[in-house]
Each structure stands twice: as C-alpha cells, then as structure tokens.
Amino acid sequence: MRVVGIFSVALVSVALGACASTPQMDPRAALLQSCEDASDAFPWLITDNWADGDAYEPASQFHADGVLVYAYDGSVFDNGRWSLEGAALHIDMNDHYADYDGTFDGVKGSGAMKNEPGNKGTWTLARACGG
C-alpha cells in the first residue's frame, strides 16, 4: 500500500513538472505571428460589440512598430496603433476615434472600448487563421 502512495506522489510531481515546463508563447510575439498561408494577410479578428447594437469584425494585423492595419466593409486602414505591456493591451483606431483597453494572454484578448461620440462596448481578439 505504501508503494502505491509513493508512486502516486511521484506521478503527480512529474505531471506538475511537465505542466510548469511547457513553454508559453510571448504575447507580443504571438500578436506579430503571421498566418501559415501567406495569402492570408490578416491573422487576427477583433470582434466589436457596441452598447448601441452596432457590431464589427475588423480583420487585423499587428506590426512590430506599433501600427495596426485593419480591414472591414471592403476597406483597409493603416491608422491604428497598439501597445502591449505585460498582459495589458491597448489599441486605438483612427487617431483615437476608438480606444480599446483590455488583456491579451498570447492566445486571445478581451476588454472594453469607447469612441469619440461616447459609445461604449466590449471587444474580443482571436486568431483568424491557423497559425
């Protein structure tokens, strides 16, 4: 009986050690990662849900220099900016017409947003392609 107990403790220790050593992707590197298919230029999808009922899904690409390029309704815009400090993600579109604040864990993001007219809402960020 004692052998089983020691074996169980050892097995749990090995399992916990394996979880602790699993490499985590740097959130900044994750945002900059392109899609495997080079023809898919927009690896991220931001889903906006405004309190007034408006909803948008701009396909987005994050550039290392802090520029955010996004596309929706058939147009592409390069007037977005982004910054990431730890897990805190800030995005602004159209020279702060709309500001997004929230968190990003290297896989997905979410938070709150507001725009110049005073509208508020929530947003999520997820990969739009497989990698």
C-alpha positions in Angstrom: 0.0 0.0 0.0 2.8 2.4 0.8 4.4 1.8 -2.6 1.2 2.9 -4.3 1.2 6.1 -2.3 4.8 6.9 -3.2 4.1 6.1 -6.8 1.1 8.4 -6.8 3.1 11.3 -5.3 5.9 10.8 -7.9 3.4 10.7 -10.7 1.7 13.9 -9.6 5.1 15.6 -9.2 6.1 14.5 -12.7 2.8 15.7 -14.2 3.0 19.1 -12.4 6.6 19.5 -13.5 5.7 18.8 -17.1 3.0 21.5 -17.0 5.4 24.0 -15.4 8.0 23.4 -18.1 5.5 23.8 -21.1 6.8 26.8 -23.0 4.4 29.8 -23.1 4.4 32.0 -26.2 5.4 35.5 -25.6 2.2 37.6 -26.0 4.0 40.2 -28.2 5.5 37.5 -30.4 2.0 35.9 -30.7 0.5 39.2 -31.9 3.2 39.5 -34.6 2.9 35.9 -35.8 1.7 35.7 -39.4 -0.6 33.1 -40.8 0.9 29.9 -42.3 -0.9 30.7 -45.5 1.0 33.8 -46.7 -2.0 34.9 -48.8 -4.0 35.5 -45.5 -2.6 38.9 -44.6 -4.9 39.4 -41.5 -4.1 36.8 -38.8 -6.3 38.4 -36.1 -10.0 39.1 -35.8 -11.3 41.8 -33.4 -15.0 41.4 -32.6 -16.6 44.7 -31.5 -19.9 44.7 -29.7 -21.1 48.3 -29.1 -23.8 49.1 -26.5 -25.9 50.7 -29.2 -26.1 47.4 -31.0 -23.5 48.0 -33.7 -21.0 45.1 -34.2 -17.9 45.0 -36.4 -15.3 42.3 -37.1 -12.2 44.0 -38.4 -9.6 41.6 -39.6 -6.3 42.9 -38.2 -2.5 42.6 -38.5 -0.2 43.9 -35.7 3.1 45.3 -36.8 6.3 45.4 -34.7 6.4 49.2 -34.9 3.1 49.6 -33.1 1.0 50.1 -36.3 -2.3 48.2 -36.5 -3.6 47.6 -40.0 -7.3 46.5 -40.1 -9.9 45.8 -42.7 -13.7 45.7 -42.7 -16.5 46.6 -45.1 -14.2 46.2 -48.1 -11.7 48.8 -47.0 -8.2 48.6 -45.4 -7.0 51.1 -42.9 -3.5 51.7 -41.6 -4.3 54.3 -39.0 -4.4 52.0 -35.9 -1.9 51.8 -33.1 -1.3 49.2 -30.5 0.8 48.6 -27.4 1.3 45.7 -25.0 2.7 46.0 -21.6 2.7 42.7 -19.8 -0.8 41.4 -20.5 -2.3 44.9 -20.8 -3.2 45.5 -24.5 -4.2 49.0 -25.8 -5.5 49.6 -29.3 -6.6 52.8 -30.9 -8.1 53.2 -34.3 -8.4 56.3 -36.4 -6.2 58.6 -34.2 -8.1 57.6 -31.0 -11.6 57.8 -32.6 -12.0 54.5 -30.8 -9.9 53.2 -27.9 -9.7 49.6 -26.8 -8.2 48.5 -23.4 -8.0 45.0 -22.1 -5.8 42.0 -21.7 -4.1 39.6 -24.0 -2.7 36.2 -22.9 -0.9 35.2 -26.1 -3.9 33.3 -27.5 -6.9 35.6 -27.0 -7.8 39.0 -25.7 -10.8 40.9 -24.4 -11.7 44.2 -22.9 -13.8 47.4 -23.0 -13.8 50.1 -25.6 -15.1 53.6 -26.2 -15.2 56.1 -29.0 -15.3 59.9 -29.5 -19.2 60.2 -29.6 -19.2 58.5 -26.2 -20.4 55.0 -27.3 -19.0 52.1 -25.2 -18.8 48.4 -25.7 -16.7 45.2 -25.4 -14.3 43.5 -27.7 -12.6 40.2 -28.1 -9.5 39.2 -30.1 -8.8 35.8 -31.6 -6.8 34.2 -34.3 -8.4 34.4 -37.7 -6.1 31.7 -39.2 -4.5 28.5 -38.0 -1.0 29.9 -37.4 
